[in-house]
Amino acid sequence: MPYKEKKVEKLYYPIGEVAEMLNVPISTVRFWENEFDILKPAKNKKGNRLFTPTDIKNLKIIHQLVKEKGMTLAGAKKHLSVKWEETEYKYEVTQSLQKVRDLLIELRDSI
């Protein structure tokens, strides 16, 4: 198995990179920031939003609820306020399974 470099994580990501990660417009990320209390990006002196890896994880959870599961914003807010720990756990399990799937596909393709 070839050596793989560990993915380097930044401390802060600009809003453009975050929008690209989620494949949504920048305006959507700004809107979700205003709608969901769990999103609190830092801002620099210019007022640019800087998202931490935790903010990005929360955005991915919101993206999963709204875009993939088809929830309304009100429904996603209610779901997160009632079942935050459960939703976060399910998201982490899904991410782990996706990594295993990607590894298996990579192994299959290398054979």
LOFIKE-288937 format. One record per residue: x, y, z of N, C-alpha, C, CB in turn. Coordinates in steps of 0.2 Angstrom, whole numbers, padded with zeros to 4 digits, always signed. Glycine has a CB too. Example, Ala and Ser with C-alpha at 12.3 -4.5 7.8 and 13.67 -1.06 7.14 Angstrom:
<nodes>
+0066-0028+0039+0062-0022+0039+0066-0016+0039+0057-0022+0045+0064-0011+0035+0068-0005+0036+0064+0000+0039+0070-0003+0029
</nodes>
This chain:
<nodes>
+0004-0006+0000+0000+0000+0000+0004+0006+0000-0005+0000+0006+0003+0011-0005+0008+0017-0005+0007+0021+0001+0006+0021-0011+0012+0025+0002+0012+0030+0008+0008+0036+0006+0019+0032+0010+0003+0038+0011-0001+0044+0010+0001+0049+0015-0008+0041+0010+0001+0055+0013+0002+0061+0017-0004+0062+0021+0005+0067+0013-0004+0064+0027-0010+0066+0031-0012+0072+0028-0008+0066+0039-0018+0073+0027-0021+0079+0025-0020+0085+0030-0029+0078+0023-0017+0090+0028-0016+0096+0032-0022+0100+0033-0010+0100+0029-0024+0101+0039-0030+0105+0041-0028+0112+0043-0034+0102+0046-0031+0117+0040-0030+0124+0042-0033+0125+0049-0032+0129+0037-0031+0131+0052-0035+0133+0058-0041+0137+0056-0031+0137+0062-0041+0140+0050-0047+0144+0048-0047+0144+0040-0046+0152+0050-0053+0143+0038-0055+0143+0031-0059+0149+0029-0058+0136+0029-0057+0152+0023-0061+0158+0021-0068+0155+0018-0058+0162+0016-0073+0160+0018-0080+0158+0016-0080+0155+0009-0084+0164+0016-0075+0157+0004-0075+0155-0002-0073+0147-0003-0071+0159-0007-0068+0145+0001-0066+0138+0002-0072+0134+0005-0060+0138+0006-0075+0137+0010-0080+0133+0013-0086+0132+0008-0083+0137+0019-0088+0137+0005-0093+0136+0000-0092+0131-0006-0095+0143-0004-0085+0131-0008-0083+0126-0013-0083+0119-0010-0076+0128-0015-0081+0118-0003-0081+0112+0000-0088+0109+0000-0079+0112+0007-0093+0113+0001-0100+0111+0001-0104+0111-0005-0104+0115+0006-0101+0114-0010-0104+0115-0017-0110+0119-0017-0105+0108-0020-0110+0124-0013-0115+0129-0013-0113+0136-0014-0119+0128-0006-0117+0141-0016-0115+0148-0016-0113+0151-0010-0120+0152-0020-0108+0156-0010-0106+0159-0004-0112+0162+0000-0101+0165-0006-0117+0165-0004-0123+0168-0001-0127+0163+0004-0128+0170-0006-0127+0156+0002-0130+0151+0006-0126+0150+0012-0130+0144+0002-0120+0150+0012-0116+0149+0018-0117+0155+0023-0108+0149+0017-0118+0161+0020-0119+0167+0024-0126+0167+0027-0119+0174+0020-0131+0165+0023-0138+0164+0025-0138+0159+0031-0142+0162+0020-0135+0153+0030-0135+0148+0036-0132+0151+0042-0132+0142+0033-0127+0155+0041-0124+0158+0047-0129+0162+0051-0118+0162+0045-0133+0166+0048-0138+0170+0051-0143+0166+0054-0140+0175+0046-0145+0160+0051-0151+0156+0053-0149+0151+0059-0153+0152+0047-0143+0149+0059-0142+0144+0064-0137+0146+0069-0139+0137+0060-0139+0145+0075-0135+0148+0081-0128+0144+0082-0139+0148+0087-0128+0138+0080-0122+0134+0081-0116+0137+0076-0123+0127+0079-0117+0141+0072-0112+0144+0067-0110+0150+0070-0115+0144+0060-0104+0151+0072-0101+0157+0074-0094+0158+0071-0101+0157+0082-0093+0159+0065-0087+0160+0062-0083+0167+0065-0087+0161+0054-0077+0166+0066-0073+0172+0068-0072+0177+0062-0065+0170+0070-0071+0183+0063-0071+0188+0058-0064+0192+0059-0077+0193+0058-0060+0193+0054-0054+0197+0054-0056+0204+0054-0049+0195+0049-0051+0209+0054-0052+0216+0055-0056+0219+0049-0045+0219+0055-0055+0215+0043-0059+0217+0037-0066+0215+0037-0055+0215+0031-0068+0210+0042-0074+0208+0042-0075+0201+0038-0079+0213+0040-0070+0199+0036-0070+0192+0032-0072+0187+0037-0064+0191+0028-0076+0182+0035-0078+0177+0039-0072+0171+0039-0085+0174+0038-0070+0169+0045-0065+0163+0045-0068+0157+0049-0059+0166+0048-0069+0152+0045-0072+0146+0048-0067+0141+0051-0077+0143+0043-0069+0138+0057-0064+0133+0060-0067+0126+0057-0065+0134+0068-0063+0121+0058-0065+0114+0056-0072+0112+0060-0060+0109+0058-0073+0115+0066-0079+0113+0069-0085+0117+0066-0079+0116+0077-0084+0123+0064-0089+0127+0060-0091+0123+0053-0087+0134+0058-0085+0120+0050-0086+0117+0044-0090+0110+0045-0080+0115+0041-0089+0107+0050-0092+0101+0052-0100+0102+0053-0089+0097+0058-0101+0108+0057-0108+0110+0058-0111+0112+0052-0108+0116+0063-0108+0115+0047-0111+0117+0041-0112+0111+0036-0106+0121+0037-0108+0106+0037-0109+0099+0033-0115+0096+0036-0103+0095+0034-0116+0096+0042-0122+0093+0045-0128+0097+0043-0122+0093+0053-0128+0103+0043-0134+0107+0040-0135+0106+0033-0133+0115+0042-0130+0105+0029-0130+0104+0022-0134+0097+0021-0123+0104+0019-0131+0092+0025-0134+0085+0024-0142+0085+0026-0131+0081+0029-0144+0089+0031-0151+0089+0033-0155+0093+0028-0152+0093+0040-0152+0099+0025-0156+0103+0021-0156+0100+0014-0154+0110+0021-0150+0099+0011-0149+0098+0004-0150+0090+0003-0143+0100+0002-0148+0086+0007-0148+0079+0005-0155+0075+0008-0142+0075+0008-0157+0077+0014-0163+0074+0017-0169+0078+0015-0162+0074+0025-0168+0084+0013-0174+0088+0010-0178+0092+0016-0178+0084+0007-0175+0093+0021-0178+0097+0027-0179+0104+0025-0175+0095+0034-0184+0107+0028-0184+0114+0028-0179+0117+0033-0191+0117+0029-0178+0124+0032-0173+0127+0037-0177+0126+0044-0172+0134+0035-0183+0128+0044-0186+0127+0051-0186+0120+0054-0194+0130+0050-0187+0115+0049-0187+0108+0052-0180+0106+0054-0189+0104+0046-0175+0109+0050-0168+0107+0052-0166+0111+0059-0163+0110+0047-0168+0117+0060-0167+0120+0066-0170+0116+0072-0170+0127+0066-0176+0114+0071-0180+0111+0076-0176+0104+0078-0187+0109+0074-0175+0101+0072-0171+0094+0073-0165+0095+0077-0170+0091+0066-0161+0100+0075-0154+0101+0078-0155+0103+0086-0150+0106+0075-0160+0107+0087-0161+0109+0094-0163+0103+0099-0167+0115+0094-0167+0098+0096-0169+0093+0100-0164+0087+0100-0176+0090+0097-0162+0086+0094-0158+0079+0093-0150+0081+0091-0161+0075+0088-0147+0086+0093-0141+0088+0091-0135+0082+0092-0138+0094+0095-0135+0079+0098-0130+0074+0099-0131+0068+0094-0130+0072+0106-0137+0066+0093-0139+0061+0089-0137+0062+0082-0146+0059+0090-0139+0068+0080-0137+0070+0073-0130+0070+0072-0140+0077+0071-0126+0073+0076-0119+0074+0076-0116+0067+0076-0116+0078+0082-0118+0062+0080-0116+0055+0080-0117+0052+0073-0119+0051+0086-0123+0053+0071-0125+0049+0064-0120+0052+0059-0132+0051+0062-0119+0059+0059-0115+0062+0054-0108+0059+0054-0114+0069+0055-0105+0058+0060-0098+0055+0061-0098+0048+0059-0096+0056+0068-0103+0044+0060-0103+0037+0058-0103+0037+0050-0109+0034+0061-0107+0041+0047-0108+0042+0040-0101+0044+0037-0113+0047+0038-0098+0048+0040-0091+0050+0037-0086+0045+0038-0088+0056+0041-0086+0041+0043-0082+0035+0044-0083+0030+0039-0082+0032+0051-0089+0028+0038-0091+0023+0033-0089+0026+0026-0099+0022+0033-0090+0032+0025-0088+0035+0018-0080+0034+0017-0090+0042+0017-0076+0035+0022-0069+0034+0022-0067+0027+0020-0066+0037+0028-0071+0022+0024-0070+0015+0023-0071+0013+0016-0074+0011+0028-0077+0016+0013-0079+0014+0007-0074+0017+0001-0086+0017+0005-0072+0023+0002-0067+0025-0002-0060+0021-0002-0065+0033+0000-0058+0019+0004-0052+0015+0004-0053+0008+0001-0050+0014+0012-0059+0005+0002-0060-0001-0002-0061+0000-0009-0067-0004+0001-0063+0005-0012-0063+0006-0019-0056+0007-0021-0068+0013-0020-0052+0011-0018-0045+0012-0020-0042+0005-0020-0042+0017-0015-0043+0001-0015-0040-0006-0015-0042-0010-0021-0041-0009-0008-0048-0010-0022-0051-0013-0028-0048-0011-0034-0059-0013-0028-0047-0005-0035-0045-0002-0041-0037-0003-0042-0046+0005-0042-0034-0004-0037-0026-0005-0037-0025-0013-0038-0023-0003-0031-0030-0017-0038-0029-0024-0039-0029-0026-0047-0034-0029-0035
</nodes>
